[in-house]
Amino acid sequence: MTNLAAPPTRHVAFDWGGVFTIGTFDGRSTQNVSDRSGVRVERVRESYFRYVRQLEVGAWTLPQFWTVMQEETGVQMPYAEFEALYLGSILDNLPMYTSLAALSAGVRVGLLSNNYPVVSDHLRRDPRFARFDALVFSNELGQKKPHADSFAALEKAMQHPAGAVAFVDDVQENIDAANAYGFHGILYHHEQHAKFEAELAAWLGGES
C-alpha cells in the first residue's frame, strides 16, 4: 500500500457517500425499500428524491420524511423497520477505511458530507470515525454542497486555510466547487483506489 505519511503542513477532507461507500447510498436504499415492500422502485425513487433535500438540510427528521413517503407511495412499513433497512443500505468501501487509518497522525482529517439525520449519528458512533478531527454534515449545517457555505464551514472546522487541505469527492461538481473555494480537489472512484492513494500521498508530501 502507498505510504500516506506526510508532514503536518498539508491535510485532507473527504466526502462520505461514494467515497467511504461503494455506489450511491440513495440508490441502494430506495431499491431495498422497493424489494421489501413490493412497490415499484421508480415510484419509491420519485418520492424519495422529491423530498430528500429536506433531510439534507435538516428541515425534516427521518420519521417525518418516512411518513410523507409512505403516504405518497403506499409503502406499508413501520418506521423502525425502515430505519434499520436504511442504515443497512450502507455498503462500506473498505480500502478507503484502510487509507484513513494509514494517514500520519500529523495530518488533520475532515469530512464534508451531504447527509441525513440518523445516518450522521450512526457514522459518529462508528469507531473508525474517531480518526476524523472535523465532521461537517449538511443536515446539521443547513446547507449542502456544492454551495460555498459548505466549504466555508469545512475550512473553519479544519482550522487550516483551504489551500492547505485536499478535498476528496466522487462528484465533479463538488470538486469544481472545492477548487473554486481554494481547496485542492481530488476526484475519486472506488475502482481506481490505488491511483487515488498515489495522488493523495504525492500531494500530502508536497509534490504539487
MDAnalysis code that builds the backbone (N, CA, C; Angstrom):
import MDAnalysis as mda
import numpy as np

u = mda.Universe.empty(624, n_residues=208, atom_resindex=np.repeat(np.arange(208), 3), trajectory=True)
u.add_TopologyAttr("name", ["N", "CA", "C"] * 208)
u.add_TopologyAttr("resid", np.arange(1, 209))
u.add_TopologyAttr("resname", ["MET", "THR", "ASN", "LEU", "ALA", "ALA", "PRO", "PRO", "THR", "ARG", "HIS", "VAL", "ALA", "PHE", "ASP", "TRP", "GLY", "GLY", "VAL", "PHE", "THR", "ILE", "GLY", "THR", "PHE", "ASP", "GLY", "ARG", "SER", "THR", "GLN", "ASN", "VAL", "SER", "ASP", "ARG", "SER", "GLY", "VAL", "ARG", "VAL", "GLU", "ARG", "VAL", "ARG", "GLU", "SER", "TYR", "PHE", "ARG", "TYR", "VAL", "ARG", "GLN", "LEU", "GLU", "VAL", "GLY", "ALA", "TRP", "THR", "LEU", "PRO", "GLN", "PHE", "TRP", "THR", "VAL", "MET", "GLN", "GLU", "GLU", "THR", "GLY", "VAL", "GLN", "MET", "PRO", "TYR", "ALA", "GLU", "PHE", "GLU", "ALA", "LEU", "TYR", "LEU", "GLY", "SER", "ILE", "LEU", "ASP", "ASN", "LEU", "PRO", "MET", "TYR", "THR", "SER", "LEU", "ALA", "ALA", "LEU", "SER", "ALA", "GLY", "VAL", "ARG", "VAL", "GLY", "LEU", "LEU", "SER", "ASN", "ASN", "TYR", "PRO", "VAL", "VAL", "SER", "ASP", "HIS", "LEU", "ARG", "ARG", "ASP", "PRO", "ARG", "PHE", "ALA", "ARG", "PHE", "ASP", "ALA", "LEU", "VAL", "PHE", "SER", "ASN", "GLU", "LEU", "GLY", "GLN", "LYS", "LYS", "PRO", "HIS", "ALA", "ASP", "SER", "PHE", "ALA", "ALA", "LEU", "GLU", "LYS", "ALA", "MET", "GLN", "HIS", "PRO", "ALA", "GLY", "ALA", "VAL", "ALA", "PHE", "VAL", "ASP", "ASP", "VAL", "GLN", "GLU", "ASN", "ILE", "ASP", "ALA", "ALA", "ASN", "ALA", "TYR", "GLY", "PHE", "HIS", "GLY", "ILE", "LEU", "TYR", "HIS", "HIS", "GLU", "GLN", "HIS", "ALA", "LYS", "PHE", "GLU", "ALA", "GLU", "LEU", "ALA", "ALA", "TRP", "LEU", "GLY", "GLY", "GLU", "SER"])
u.atoms.positions = np.array([
    [0.832, -1.185, 0.000],
    [0.000, 0.000, 0.000],
    [0.874, 1.246, 0.000],
    [0.386, 2.328, -0.627],
    [1.120, 3.590, -0.684],
    [1.302, 4.165, 0.706],
    [2.483, 4.707, 0.990],
    [2.739, 5.351, 2.275],
    [2.071, 6.718, 2.303],
    [1.122, 6.893, 3.232],
    [0.385, 8.141, 3.300],
    [0.903, 9.050, 4.405],
    [2.058, 8.736, 4.968],
    [2.649, 9.613, 5.967],
    [3.021, 10.933, 5.298],
    [2.942, 12.025, 6.074],
    [3.208, 13.339, 5.494],
    [3.535, 14.324, 6.591],
    [4.264, 15.386, 6.245],
    [4.473, 16.456, 7.219],
    [3.137, 17.116, 7.542],
    [3.002, 17.740, 8.722],
    [1.703, 18.259, 9.152],
    [1.329, 19.590, 8.512],
    [1.939, 19.931, 7.376],
    [1.622, 21.192, 6.714],
    [0.470, 21.046, 5.739],
    [0.116, 19.825, 5.393],
    [-0.998, 19.576, 4.490],
    [-1.961, 18.575, 5.117],
    [-3.236, 18.732, 4.779],
    [-4.279, 17.977, 5.449],
    [-5.296, 17.515, 4.414],
    [-6.291, 16.747, 4.847],
    [-7.229, 16.180, 3.877],
    [-8.624, 16.086, 4.479],
    [-9.619, 16.316, 3.630],
    [-11.018, 16.136, 3.997],
    [-11.704, 15.312, 2.920],
    [-12.723, 14.586, 3.320],
    [-13.389, 13.644, 2.438],
    [-14.895, 13.888, 2.399],
    [-15.484, 13.504, 1.288],
    [-16.918, 13.244, 1.207],
    [-17.160, 11.860, 1.818],
    [-18.424, 11.513, 2.068],
    [-18.734, 10.175, 2.591],
    [-19.313, 9.277, 1.492],
    [-20.535, 9.565, 1.020],
    [-21.180, 8.701, 0.038],
    [-20.412, 8.632, -1.265],
    [-20.107, 7.429, -1.730],
    [-19.335, 7.247, -2.956],
    [-17.840, 7.293, -2.729],
    [-17.425, 7.630, -1.504],
    [-16.007, 7.650, -1.141],
    [-15.757, 6.605, -0.056],
    [-16.467, 6.714, 1.056],
    [-16.397, 5.690, 2.090],
    [-17.466, 4.617, 1.899],
    [-18.289, 4.804, 0.869],
    [-19.238, 3.762, 0.478],
    [-18.995, 3.423, -0.985],
    [-19.457, 2.252, -1.392],
    [-19.401, 1.853, -2.797],
    [-20.765, 2.145, -3.411],
    [-20.758, 2.886, -4.501],
    [-22.013, 3.232, -5.144],
    [-22.780, 4.267, -4.332],
    [-24.008, 4.524, -4.746],
    [-24.798, 5.559, -4.094],
    [-25.687, 4.955, -3.015],
    [-25.624, 5.562, -1.847],
    [-26.474, 5.135, -0.734],
    [-27.946, 5.304, -1.097],
    [-28.288, 6.406, -1.757],
    [-29.688, 6.667, -2.097],
    [-30.247, 5.599, -3.037],
    [-29.462, 5.248, -4.049],
    [-29.931, 4.238, -4.987],
    [-30.146, 2.883, -4.334],
    [-29.212, 2.518, -3.456],
    [-29.321, 1.227, -2.782],
    [-30.479, 1.216, -1.791],
    [-30.645, 2.300, -1.030],
    [-31.705, 2.328, -0.021],
    [-33.089, 2.301, -0.668],
    [-33.265, 3.038, -1.766],
    [-34.571, 3.017, -2.428],
    [-34.847, 1.655, -3.060],
    [-33.829, 1.001, -3.583],
    [-34.013, -0.347, -4.125],
    [-34.399, -1.316, -3.021],
    [-33.757, -1.182, -1.864],
    [-34.075, -2.071, -0.743],
    [-35.493, -1.861, -0.237],
    [-35.950, -0.611, -0.211],
    [-37.340, -0.337, 0.187],
    [-38.300, -0.966, -0.810],
    [-37.985, -0.834, -2.091],
    [-38.830, -1.428, -3.128],
    [-38.880, -2.947, -3.002],
    [-37.704, -3.553, -2.807],
    [-37.642, -5.011, -2.709],
    [-38.430, -5.510, -1.505],
    [-38.337, -4.801, -0.387],
    [-39.021, -5.234, 0.841],
    [-40.529, -5.018, 0.759],
    [-40.944, -3.932, 0.108],
    [-42.360, -3.563, 0.127],
    [-43.154, -4.063, -1.077],
    [-42.461, -4.315, -2.180],
    [-43.161, -4.704, -3.396],
    [-43.639, -3.530, -4.222],
    [-43.403, -2.312, -3.759],
    [-43.758, -1.116, -4.525],
    [-42.655, -0.851, -5.559],
    [-43.049, -0.494, -6.777],
    [-42.080, -0.289, -7.854],
    [-40.989, 0.698, -7.434],
    [-39.756, 0.385, -7.779],
    [-38.642, 1.227, -7.377],
    [-38.747, 2.622, -7.977],
    [-39.320, 2.735, -9.182],
    [-39.486, 4.049, -9.803],
    [-40.384, 4.936, -8.954],
    [-41.420, 4.349, -8.382],
    [-42.339, 5.120, -7.542],
    [-41.664, 5.526, -6.239],
    [-40.915, 4.600, -5.671],
    [-40.184, 4.902, -4.435],
    [-39.186, 6.031, -4.677],
    [-38.445, 5.941, -5.766],
    [-37.404, 6.941, -6.045],
    [-38.000, 8.300, -6.383],
    [-39.109, 8.308, -7.074],
    [-39.740, 9.583, -7.412],
    [-40.068, 10.358, -6.139],
    [-40.637, 9.673, -5.163],
    [-40.968, 10.324, -3.893],
    [-39.711, 10.642, -3.087],
    [-38.805, 9.706, -3.014],
    [-37.581, 9.873, -2.225],
    [-36.798, 11.104, -2.679],
    [-36.545, 11.198, -3.974],
    [-35.710, 12.294, -4.469],
    [-36.462, 13.627, -4.504],
    [-37.787, 13.589, -4.450],
    [-38.549, 14.829, -4.359],
    [-38.329, 15.502, -3.007],
    [-38.155, 14.687, -1.964],
    [-38.122, 15.232, -0.611],
    [-36.789, 15.092, 0.112],
    [-35.818, 14.411, -0.479],
    [-34.593, 14.104, 0.253],
    [-33.823, 15.365, 0.646],
    [-33.990, 16.449, -0.098],
    [-33.299, 17.686, 0.279],
    [-33.738, 18.157, 1.672],
    [-34.981, 17.864, 2.042],
    [-35.457, 18.248, 3.371],
    [-34.628, 17.569, 4.463],
    [-34.178, 16.354, 4.181],
    [-33.276, 15.664, 5.109],
    [-31.878, 16.275, 5.057],
    [-31.412, 16.536, 3.854],
    [-30.028, 17.000, 3.672],
    [-29.757, 18.344, 4.351],
    [-30.773, 19.182, 4.429],
    [-30.572, 20.490, 5.061],
    [-31.147, 20.528, 6.475],
    [-31.562, 19.369, 6.982],
    [-32.024, 19.285, 8.358],
    [-33.403, 19.863, 8.611],
    [-34.197, 20.068, 7.547],
    [-35.536, 20.633, 7.720],
    [-36.516, 19.599, 8.261],
    [-36.307, 18.337, 7.922],
    [-37.164, 17.250, 8.388],
    [-36.345, 16.239, 9.168],
    [-37.008, 15.563, 10.096],
    [-36.428, 14.383, 10.721],
    [-36.650, 13.193, 9.788],
    [-35.948, 12.113, 10.045],
    [-36.155, 10.914, 9.227],
    [-37.569, 10.348, 9.397],
    [-38.146, 10.328, 10.606],
    [-39.542, 9.874, 10.715],
    [-40.520, 10.730, 9.905],
    [-40.317, 12.054, 9.877],
    [-41.179, 12.913, 9.053],
    [-41.066, 12.545, 7.582],
    [-39.845, 12.378, 7.141],
    [-39.572, 12.007, 5.757],
    [-40.276, 10.701, 5.407],
    [-40.169, 9.726, 6.295],
    [-40.757, 8.416, 6.042],
    [-42.277, 8.479, 6.023],
    [-42.873, 9.287, 6.882],
    [-44.328, 9.438, 6.894],
    [-44.831, 9.963, 5.552],
    [-44.153, 10.975, 5.014],
    [-44.550, 11.539, 3.724],
    [-44.369, 10.511, 2.617],
    [-43.255, 9.795, 2.635],
    [-43.020, 8.786, 1.604],
    [-44.067, 7.681, 1.649],
    [-44.419, 7.252, 2.832],
    [-45.443, 6.210, 2.948],
    [-46.772, 6.678, 2.366],
    [-47.156, 7.896, 2.708],
    [-48.428, 8.430, 2.222],
    [-48.431, 8.556, 0.711],
    [-47.294, 8.902, 0.150],
    [-47.219, 9.151, -1.289],
    [-47.058, 7.880, -2.110],
    [-46.343, 6.902, -1.573],
    [-46.032, 5.689, -2.347],
    [-46.924, 4.500, -2.006],
    [-47.548, 4.537, -0.832],
    [-48.340, 3.396, -0.394],
    [-47.526, 2.290, 0.241],
    [-46.232, 2.527, 0.484],
    [-45.393, 1.537, 1.163],
    [-45.900, 1.336, 2.589],
    [-46.074, 0.090, 2.978],
    [-46.504, -0.237, 4.336],
    [-45.316, -0.834, 5.084],
    [-44.697, -0.035, 5.948],
    [-43.528, -0.487, 6.694],
    [-43.383, 0.389, 7.935],
    [-43.336, -0.202, 9.123],
    [-43.149, 0.603, 10.330],
    [-41.840, 1.379, 10.264],
    [-41.820, 2.553, 10.910],
    [-40.623, 3.383, 10.850],
    [-39.387, 2.631, 11.334],
    [-39.491, 1.902, 12.434],
    [-38.323, 1.205, 12.981],
    [-37.730, 0.235, 11.958],
    [-38.604, -0.419, 11.200],
    [-38.126, -1.342, 10.165],
    [-37.447, -0.569, 9.040],
    [-38.036, 0.574, 8.676],
    [-37.433, 1.403, 7.638],
    [-36.062, 1.916, 8.074],
    [-35.945, 2.392, 9.306],
    [-34.663, 2.924, 9.764],
    [-33.574, 1.853, 9.711],
    [-33.906, 0.644, 10.157],
    [-32.929, -0.444, 10.113],
    [-32.544, -0.773, 8.674],
    [-33.517, -0.756, 7.781],
    [-33.255, -1.022, 6.368],
    [-32.409, 0.093, 5.755],
    [-32.706, 1.316, 6.156],
    [-31.986, 2.491, 5.659],
    [-30.517, 2.428, 6.047],
    [-30.256, 2.224, 7.323],
    [-28.871, 2.133, 7.785],
    [-28.182, 0.899, 7.224],
    [-28.940, -0.159, 7.010],
    [-28.384, -1.385, 6.444],
    [-28.045, -1.272, 4.968],
    [-28.428, -0.157, 4.346],
    [-28.128, 0.057, 2.928],
    [-26.725, 0.610, 2.703],
    [-26.010, 0.903, 3.788],
    [-24.634, 1.392, 3.675],
    [-23.721, 0.233, 3.273],
    [-22.991, 0.396, 2.199],
    [-22.027, -0.611, 1.748],
    [-20.640, 0.012, 1.831],
    [-19.876, -0.373, 2.836],
    [-18.580, 0.246, 3.101],
    [-17.577, 0.005, 1.979],
    [-16.814, 1.025, 1.678],
    [-15.663, 0.917, 0.785],
    [-14.447, 0.676, 1.684],
    [-14.144, -0.568, 1.954],
    [-13.142, -0.899, 2.964],
    [-11.741, -0.376, 2.657],
    [-11.294, -0.359, 1.391],
    [-9.960, 0.203, 1.138],
    [-9.816, 1.659, 1.602],
    [-10.899, 2.431, 1.528],
    [-10.796, 3.822, 1.970],
    [-10.620, 3.898, 3.486],
    [-11.265, 3.010, 4.211],
    [-11.065, 2.984, 5.664],
    [-9.625, 2.591, 6.003],
    [-9.033, 1.711, 5.204],
    [-7.624, 1.356, 5.391],
    [-6.732, 2.564, 5.143],
    [-7.040, 3.314, 4.082],
    [-6.271, 4.523, 3.790],
    [-6.425, 5.557, 4.904],
    [-7.621, 5.689, 5.423],
    [-7.872, 6.625, 6.522],
    [-6.998, 6.299, 7.723],
    [-6.959, 5.030, 8.083],
    [-6.169, 4.602, 9.246],
    [-4.678, 4.790, 9.023],
    [-4.235, 4.804, 7.757],
    [-2.813, 4.908, 7.441],
    [-2.294, 6.343, 7.440],
    [-3.188, 7.320, 7.513],
    [-2.753, 8.712, 7.480],
    [-1.905, 9.045, 8.698],
    [-0.882, 9.824, 8.474],
    [0.003, 10.246, 9.553],
    [-0.779, 10.975, 10.628],
    [-0.347, 10.808, 11.879],
    [-1.012, 11.473, 12.997],
    [-0.946, 12.987, 12.868],
    [0.020, 13.500, 12.121],
    [0.149, 14.937, 11.936],
    [-0.818, 15.524, 10.935],
    [-1.518, 14.671, 10.198],
    [-2.465, 15.133, 9.187],
    [-3.836, 15.299, 9.833],
    [-4.385, 16.501, 9.755],
    [-5.737, 16.727, 10.244],
    [-6.707, 16.207, 9.190],
    [-7.761, 15.513, 9.641],
    [-8.673, 14.831, 8.727],
    [-10.097, 15.328, 8.958],
    [-10.773, 15.691, 7.877],
    [-12.150, 16.176, 7.975],
    [-13.093, 15.428, 7.057],
    [-14.371, 15.660, 7.284],
    [-15.424, 15.079, 6.455],
    [-16.438, 16.179, 6.148],
    [-16.815, 16.304, 4.885],
    [-17.898, 17.189, 4.469],
    [-18.862, 16.361, 3.637],
    [-20.054, 16.126, 4.184],
    [-20.982, 15.191, 3.555],
    [-22.390, 15.778, 3.502],
    [-23.014, 15.678, 2.324],
    [-24.449, 15.918, 2.240],
    [-25.127, 14.695, 2.833],
    [-25.617, 14.833, 4.051],
    [-26.071, 13.654, 4.766],
    [-27.398, 13.890, 5.452],
    [-27.836, 12.890, 6.231],
    [-29.193, 12.866, 6.748],
    [-29.215, 12.627, 8.251],
    [-30.242, 13.131, 8.930],
    [-30.406, 12.770, 10.337],
    [-30.464, 11.246, 10.488],
    [-30.027, 10.753, 11.579],
    [-29.908, 9.322, 11.910],
    [-28.659, 8.735, 11.261],
    [-28.472, 8.949, 9.960],
    [-27.270, 8.433, 9.306],
    [-26.031, 9.118, 9.870],
    [-26.075, 10.435, 10.004],
    [-24.922, 11.153, 10.559],
    [-24.635, 10.710, 11.990],
    [-25.690, 10.477, 12.771],
    [-25.490, 9.966, 14.134],
    [-24.867, 8.578, 14.115],
    [-25.328, 7.750, 13.188],
    [-24.790, 6.393, 13.034],
    [-23.299, 6.434, 12.712],
    [-22.898, 7.351, 11.840],
    [-21.487, 7.448, 11.478],
    [-20.652, 7.913, 12.663],
    [-21.154, 8.850, 13.439],
    [-20.411, 9.325, 14.608],
    [-20.136, 8.199, 15.605],
    [-21.045, 7.239, 15.663],
    [-20.865, 6.117, 16.602],
    [-19.886, 5.070, 16.085],
    [-19.542, 5.129, 14.806],
    [-18.630, 4.164, 14.198],
    [-17.220, 4.429, 14.732],
    [-16.579, 3.469, 15.393],
    [-15.253, 3.709, 15.961],
    [-14.213, 4.115, 14.928],
    [-14.414, 3.745, 13.681],
    [-13.460, 4.137, 12.640],
    [-13.473, 5.641, 12.409],
    [-14.579, 6.293, 12.745],
    [-14.684, 7.736, 12.546],
    [-13.969, 8.524, 13.630],
    [-13.416, 7.834, 14.617],
    [-12.629, 8.522, 15.644],
    [-11.386, 9.168, 15.035],
    [-10.955, 8.711, 13.863],
    [-9.783, 9.296, 13.207],
    [-10.071, 10.689, 12.666],
    [-11.339, 11.016, 12.452],
    [-11.683, 12.331, 11.930],
    [-11.553, 13.390, 13.019],
    [-10.955, 14.509, 12.645],
    [-10.845, 15.651, 13.546],
    [-12.009, 16.612, 13.384],
    [-12.675, 16.573, 12.244],
    [-13.762, 17.508, 11.953],
    [-14.815, 16.821, 11.099],
    [-16.068, 16.877, 11.537],
    [-17.179, 16.303, 10.797],
    [-18.195, 17.399, 10.501],
    [-18.440, 17.657, 9.228],
    [-19.414, 18.656, 8.818],
    [-20.487, 17.954, 7.993],
    [-21.711, 17.932, 8.517],
    [-22.832, 17.283, 7.844],
    [-23.837, 18.338, 7.402],
    [-24.322, 18.229, 6.178],
    [-25.249, 19.228, 5.641],
    [-26.509, 19.341, 6.477],
    [-27.009, 18.211, 7.011],
    [-28.246, 18.250, 7.771],
    [-28.102, 19.021, 9.077],
    [-26.871, 19.179, 9.555],
    [-26.623, 19.961, 10.763],
    [-26.236, 21.402, 10.421],
    [-25.645, 21.585, 9.249],
    [-25.222, 22.913, 8.814],
    [-26.391, 23.716, 8.252],
    [-27.333, 23.007, 7.598],
    [-28.441, 23.680, 6.932],
    [-28.114, 24.113, 5.518],
    [-27.011, 23.623, 4.996],
    [-26.585, 23.935, 3.624],
    [-25.827, 22.737, 3.076],
    [-25.941, 22.505, 1.767],
    [-25.305, 21.338, 1.175],
    [-24.342, 21.735, 0.067],
    [-23.407, 20.830, -0.193],
    [-22.523, 21.003, -1.344],
    [-23.370, 21.042, -2.615],
    [-22.965, 21.788, -3.613],
    [-21.676, 22.488, -3.775],
    [-21.686, 23.948, -3.303],
    [-22.643, 24.344, -2.479],
    [-22.718, 25.737, -2.035],
    [-21.434, 26.130, -1.307],
    [-20.973, 27.349, -1.549],
    [-19.724, 27.822, -0.942],
    [-19.780, 27.825, 0.579],
    [-20.974, 27.996, 1.156],
    [-21.091, 27.981, 2.615],
    [-20.643, 26.653, 3.210],
    [-20.866, 25.569, 2.466],
    [-20.421, 24.252, 2.932],
    [-18.905, 24.211, 3.050],
    [-18.237, 24.764, 2.050],
    [-16.774, 24.740, 2.058],
    [-16.203, 25.744, 3.059],
    [-16.934, 26.815, 3.301],
    [-16.519, 27.750, 4.347],
    [-16.589, 27.072, 5.712],
    [-17.636, 26.288, 5.929],
    [-17.777, 25.560, 7.199],
    [-16.675, 24.516, 7.344],
    [-16.323, 23.856, 6.240],
    [-15.248, 22.862, 6.282],
    [-13.921, 23.534, 6.614],
    [-13.628, 24.649, 5.965],
    [-12.379, 25.354, 6.229],
    [-12.285, 25.738, 7.708],
    [-13.373, 26.247, 8.260],
    [-13.383, 26.629, 9.676],
    [-13.149, 25.415, 10.568],
    [-13.824, 24.302, 10.250],
    [-13.685, 23.093, 11.077],
    [-12.290, 22.492, 10.976],
    [-11.665, 22.631, 9.804],
    [-10.333, 22.070, 9.619],
    [-9.265, 22.874, 10.352],
    [-9.558, 24.139, 10.660],
    [-8.620, 25.011, 11.385],
    [-7.328, 25.246, 10.608],
    [-7.453, 25.154, 9.285],
    [-6.337, 25.448, 8.376],
    [-6.917, 26.102, 7.131],
    [-6.133, 26.938, 6.446],
    [-6.622, 27.543, 5.201],
    [-6.976, 26.471, 4.173],
    [-7.960, 26.785, 3.341],
    [-8.386, 25.823, 2.324],
    [-7.233, 25.357, 1.457],
    [-6.284, 26.236, 1.179],
    [-5.163, 25.876, 0.329],
    [-4.253, 24.819, 0.904],
    [-4.390, 24.546, 2.199],
    [-3.581, 23.513, 2.852],
    [-4.338, 22.191, 2.985],
    [-5.512, 22.113, 2.362],
    [-6.372, 20.938, 2.530],
    [-6.780, 20.363, 1.180],
    [-6.577, 19.070, 0.986],
    [-7.131, 18.366, -0.173],
    [-8.560, 17.967, 0.162],
    [-9.443, 18.023, -0.840],
    [-10.824, 17.574, -0.641],
    [-11.128, 16.472, -1.634],
    [-11.588, 15.334, -1.128],
    [-11.817, 14.128, -1.929],
    [-13.314, 13.902, -2.070],
    [-13.800, 13.822, -3.302],
    [-15.232, 13.637, -3.565],
    [-15.376, 12.828, -4.844],
    [-16.525, 12.173, -4.998],
    [-16.760, 11.368, -6.200],
    [-17.608, 12.098, -7.229],
    [-17.957, 13.362, -6.968],
    [-18.807, 14.136, -7.883],
    [-18.016, 15.332, -8.407],
    [-17.918, 15.442, -9.725],
    [-17.104, 16.500, -10.322],
    [-17.595, 17.892, -9.934],
    [-18.896, 18.083, -9.846],
    [-19.448, 19.387, -9.471],
    [-18.930, 19.831, -8.102],
    [-18.827, 18.890, -7.178],
    [-18.328, 19.224, -5.846],
    [-16.828, 19.508, -5.860],
    [-16.097, 18.774, -6.687],
    [-14.663, 19.039, -6.832],
    [-14.445, 20.427, -7.424],
    [-15.243, 20.787, -8.425],
    [-15.119, 22.108, -9.036],
    [-15.387, 23.199, -7.998],
    [-16.397, 22.994, -7.163],
    [-16.727, 23.981, -6.138],
    [-15.633, 24.066, -5.081],
    [-15.064, 22.923, -4.725],
    [-13.960, 22.903, -3.752],
    [-12.757, 23.651, -4.305],
    [-12.419, 23.392, -5.560],
    [-11.301, 24.086, -6.191],
    [-11.550, 25.597, -6.245],
    [-12.781, 25.980, -6.576],
    [-13.120, 27.399, -6.659],
    [-12.965, 28.080, -5.308],
    [-13.228, 27.337, -4.241],
    [-13.104, 27.911, -2.898],
    [-11.639, 27.997, -2.465],
    [-10.804, 27.160, -3.054],
    [-9.383, 27.193, -2.715],
    [-8.801, 25.893, -2.220],
    [-9.640, 24.861, -2.088],
    [-9.142, 23.539, -1.712],
    [-8.440, 22.886, -2.906],
    [-7.714, 21.808, -2.607],
    [-7.093, 21.011, -3.672],
    [-7.998, 19.804, -3.917],
    [-8.805, 19.855, -4.966],
    [-9.783, 18.799, -5.222],
    [-9.170, 17.548, -5.809],
    [-9.627, 16.396, -5.305],
    [-9.217, 15.095, -5.849],
    [-10.490, 14.295, -6.142],
    [-10.728, 14.021, -7.422],
    [-11.899, 13.239, -7.814],
    [-11.628, 11.763, -7.553],
    [-12.609, 11.081, -6.943],
    [-12.393, 9.695, -6.507],
    [-13.351, 8.734, -7.194],
    [-12.843, 7.538, -7.506],
    [-13.690, 6.412, -7.912],
    [-13.123, 5.154, -7.262],
    [-14.006, 4.366, -6.659],
    [-13.520, 3.222, -5.865],
    [-12.778, 2.188, -6.715],
    [-13.016, 2.159, -8.021],
    [-12.317, 1.198, -8.871],
    [-10.900, 1.663, -9.212],
    [-10.550, 2.881, -8.813],
    [-9.203, 3.409, -9.057],
    [-8.569, 3.852, -7.735],
    [-8.726, 3.013, -6.727],
    [-8.287, 3.395, -5.386],
    [-6.768, 3.556, -5.293],
    [-6.024, 2.682, -5.936],
    [-4.558, 2.782, -5.880],
    [-4.085, 4.097, -6.495],
    [-4.712, 4.503, -7.582],
    [-4.380, 5.784, -8.214],
    [-4.659, 6.929, -7.255],
    [-5.794, 6.855, -6.568],
    [-6.135, 7.881, -5.583],
    [-5.086, 7.951, -4.468],
    [-4.706, 6.795, -3.933],
    [-3.715, 6.779, -2.853],
    [-2.411, 7.442, -3.291],
    [-1.989, 7.147, -4.501],
    [-0.750, 7.734, -5.009],
    [-0.887, 9.249, -5.156],
    [-2.030, 9.690, -5.647],
    [-2.259, 11.134, -5.837],
    [-2.300, 11.856, -4.497],
    [-3.000, 11.271, -3.526],
    [-3.078, 11.905, -2.211],
    [-1.715, 11.913, -1.526],
    [-1.008, 10.810, -1.607],
    [0.323, 10.742, -0.984],
    [1.259, 11.779, -1.581],
    [1.207, 11.951, -2.901],
    [2.059, 12.937, -3.564],
    [1.714, 14.342, -3.095],
    [0.421, 14.616, -2.995],
    [0.020, 15.973, -2.566],
    [0.385, 16.226, -1.112],
    [0.119, 15.257, -0.250],
    [0.462, 15.424, 1.164],
    [1.970, 15.594, 1.341],
    [2.726, 14.965, 0.473],
    [4.167, 15.055, 0.530],
    [4.735, 16.319, -0.100],
    [3.865, 17.193, -0.623],
    [4.303, 18.472, -1.140],
    [4.755, 18.444, -2.577],
    [4.331, 17.420, -3.348],
    [4.821, 17.295, -4.720],
    [4.017, 18.105, -5.724],
    [2.940, 18.750, -5.282],
    [2.152, 19.572, -6.233],
    [1.537, 20.727, -5.497],
])
